[in-house]
């Protein structure tokens, strides 16, 4: 299969939370030398129930790849020329899995981003159509052994916070009032960043600001979704791109994670132990405040996790179709 299009929802859903996905799409577009196909919103509510049928008719007929954010199909991608990659997959019951799979009967291949999900699906479906296509970080964030970031803060607190790590940090802050940090807060209904003194660092929550602040921090807390009841994931706990952002920004990750196929795939244990108690957390953060990261090791690790590496895997999948 020779790819011709990358299908994108950026005109339908331009929310900043999806910027990461749109970066992947841009990298894939450049790697394959193809064009973007923009899904269009159908605004007439009278015909809303016909949206899947209409989009299936309107959709490009060129060989295409697309990211699907969840397992609910609503955009007419069940076509012989489309290879989808599903990101958030939390279906657990076997009968639900089989019903989900039936919605993809026309697709020549189905990719899932989670290694844990991939292995679970194969245990039920044993399907050669299903492939693991891991999440990544754009090549625009590529680092080398000589990359250096100026570290102004001890830790960045951004995104959804794990309740246990948050409790650990609150205790650490009480015991170490000299720690410097930046956290995301809300003012007048908008996300902003403030530092440990309460001063505003940025009045916006753009991806550019987020990456800049990540690169300015020595450490960042990270947990897989689902652990400690932080999200309802039906027992799945896949590694998210936030972990790769931490590494690509030269930060020490402070980790809580289970042992599963995803955490093994991304080698989380090699970056730090699962912080089961406050004493472990305190030691890890003390160390992160003192010691620089090994950028030589970090840059070697990241070679397998840039979007260009995932594009190579996608090309191999397509060549077999």
N, C-alpha and C positions, 0 to 999 in steps of 0.2 A: 504494500500500500504506500503510495507516494503522497505525502501530506501536502495540501494546498491552502488550508485555512486554519486559523485558531479562532474558535467561537468565543466571544467575550460578552459579559453582561455589564460592562462598565458604564454604558449609557442608561441602563435600566437601574442599576444599583451602584451609584458612585460613592457609597459610604467609605470614609477613610479606613475603616476596619478591613476593607477588601483590597486596599492598595497593595498588600503583599502578593495577592493572587494576580493582580494586574501586572506586577513586576515580573512574575513568572511568565505570564503570557507574552510580555514584551521580549523577554529573553528567548523564549521558544520561537517567536516570530523571526527574530534575528538569526537564530541558529539554523532554522529550516529554510529561511529565505522565503517566507510565505506572507500572506496578508491576513489582517484581522477581519472577522465577520462580526458585525455588531448586532446582537439581538435587540429587537425593538419592543417597547412596551405596547400592549394593547389596552387602551384607556377606557374603551366603551364597556361599562359594566354589564350592559345588556347581553353582550356576547362573551362575558368572562368564562362561562362554563365551556366554551368552545376553544379556549386559548390553546390547549395542547394540540388539538386538531389543526387550528389555524397556523400555529408556529411550525408544526410538522410540514405543512404545505409551503410556508414561506421560507423555511430554513434552507441554507445553502446545500447544493447537491454535490459540491466538491468534497474530496476526502478531507476530513476535518478532525481536530482534537478539541476537547473542551473540559474545563473543570466544573464539576457539579458540587455545590457546597454541602449538600445533604442527600439523603436517600429518597426524598420525595420528588418524583419526576413530574415536572410541570411545564417543560419547555420544548417538547417535541424532538428530543435528541435520540429517540429510538429509531435509528436509521442505519442502513448498511454502510454508509459512508462516514459515520461518526464514531470516534473512539472517546468515551468519557473517562474521567478520573474522579472518583467520589472521595471527598475529603472527610466530612464528619459522618461516620458510620457507627450507629449505636444500636442497630437491630440485633437481637440476641436469640429469640426463639426460632428453632429450625423452620417452623411453618412460615414465619414472617420472612426469613431469609429466602425461602423458595418462592414466596410471592414477590419479593423484591426482585429476584433474579429473572422472573418471568417478564418483567417490564423491559428487559434488555434483550429480548429474543432476536431483534434485528441487528444489534451492534456486533461487529466482528470481534471486538475485544472489550473487556471491562477492566479498568485499572482502579485499584484502591490504594490510598496513600499510606495506610497503616499496615505494618508487617503483622501486628497482632491480629487485625481484622482479616488480612489475607489468609493467614494460617487457619483461622476459625472458619472462614468461608470454604476453604478447600476441604476441611474435615467434614463438611456437610455436603457440598456440591461436587467436589472432585472434578472441577470444570477447567479445561484447558483455555477457556476464554478469559479467565480471571488472572490478572497480573498485579504484582506489587510495583507501584511507581511512587517512590518515597517523596515526601515533602523536602523542600530545599530552601536555599536563600539565594537571591539574585547575585550574579557574578559582579554586579556593580559594587558589592561589599567585599570583594576579594582582598585578602591580606597576604602578606609575605613574612618571612622571618624577620625582616627589617622594619616592619610596620610598628609604629609607636603612636600611642594616643596619650594626650595629656590628661592625667587622672586628677580631677579637681574634687571629687566626692568619694566617700568610702562606699556608698551603696545607692543604687537607684531603686525606688519602689514604684513600679508602673504596671498597669494592666490589672487583671483579676488576681487578687492576693490569696494565697493558700491560708486558711484560717490558723493552722498550727504554726506555720512559719511566721505569720503576722504576730501571733502571740509571743513566739520566741523573740522576735525583733523588739517588740514593746518592752519586754523584760530587759533585753540587752541595752536598749536606749536608756532605761532608768539606771542601769549600772555603769553605763559609759556615756555620760552626757556630752563628751567631747566629739562623738562621732558626727561626721558630716554626711548629709544625705539630700537627695531630691525625691520628692514624691508627687504623684499626680493627685490633684484635688479638684474641687468644683467651685466655681464662682459664677453667680448669675446664670446657673444652669449650663455653664460651659466648662469643659475640662481645661485645667491649667496646670502648670508645674510650679511648685514652690520649694525652697530649700529649707534646711534645718533651722534657719533663723526666722522663717515665715515670709521671706522676701520672694516676690514673684520672679521666676526665672524665664517663663514664657507665657504669654497670654493665649496661646493656642496649643493644640494637641496634634500637630501634624506629624506625619511619619518622619519627615526630615528632622524635626526637633527631637523626636523620640530616639532616633539613631544617634544624633549628636550627643544627647545626654547619656545614652548607654555607653558611648565611647569615653565619656568623661568620668565613668564610675569604675571603681575597683572591683565591685561585687554586685551580684544581682540574685535575688531569690527566684527559684524555679521549682515548680512541681508539675507532674503530669495531671491532666484533667481526670476527675473522678476520685482521686485519692483524697481521703479525709472528708468525703462528701462535698467537695468543692463544686462539682457538677454532676448532673444525672447522666451517666454514660452506660448504664446497664452492665457495669463491670469492666468495660474497656478502659484502658488508661494509656493512650498513645502519646508519644512524644510530639510536641508541636514545634513549629519553626522558631518560637521564642527562644528555645534552647540554642539553636544555631545562631541567632542574633547575638546572644550572650557571648558565645565563643568568638564570633567574627568581630566583636567589639572589644576583645581583649579583657573580658571580665572573668572573675572567679564565680562559678555557679554555686549557690548554696541550695542543696537538692533534697527533695522528698519524692520518692518514686518507688513503684513496686518492681519486682523482677518479672519481666515478660518479654515477648518477642521484640517489641518496639524498643524498650530500654536496652536490650542486648544489641539490637541493630545499630543504635546510635551510641553505644559504648558508654552509657552514663556512669557505670561504676568506675571507669577509668578517670573520670573527672571529679569524683567525690562520692563519699558514702551517703547512704540514705540517712538523713539527720533525724534520728528517732527521738532524741531528747534535747533539752536545752543545753546541756553541757557540751554535746557534740556541736551544736549550732554555734555556741559561744567560741569554741576553739577554732571552728572553721572561719568565722568572721574575723577573729583576731588575726589569723594567718593571712586572710585575704587583704587585710588592712596593711600588713607588713610586707608581704612578698609579691613581687610582680609575677605575672603569668609567663609561661614559656611560649613565646610567640612562634618559635620554630616548630614546636609540637602542635600548637593550635593551627598554624598554616598548613601543616601536613594533613591534619585531620580534616580540615575543611575542603580539601581537594575533592573528596568523594561526595560532598554535600552542596555544591553549587548547582544552580539550575542547569548549567551546561552539562554536568555529569548526569543529571536526570534526563536531559535531552538525548544523550547517548543511549540511555536505557530505552527511552521511548522509540528511538529510531530502530533499535533491535527488535522491539515488539512489532513495529509496523512492517518491518522487512519480512516477517514471518506470516503476514496476512495475505 
